[in-house]
Amino acid sequence: MKKEQNVEIGRRVRAARARRGLTREELAEQLDLSTLFLSYIECGQKGMSLPTFANLCRVLNVSADELLFGPENAVQRSDAHRLLERMDPEYLPLAAGALALVGQAAEAGEKKGRLCSKKIAGEET
């Protein structure tokens, strides 16, 4: 018996697979699943374990939110977040340092902007 939730998740899996240009056989191989079991998932006839679900999200490069709730209700990831996910772990400390500098510059810009606003309003002495 099909559960509505499994049908919806299966539909989203099939759509994500198509967006990635993968055949069912190719995706099944990458997930180390049988093609038949993947077919059952996509048709909503079977659910999957949490490790399989997590691996599916990783291979398809989609968030769990997108598969569970649909792209319109998923938490949207920024381009920066997607770049960090694909980055070689060796470069993550460098990226973190660069982001910290950007954050500091933004804070400094905000402070400068507030000071200018106060000067214009005549609030600062």
Disulfide bonds with the S-S distance in Angstrom:
none
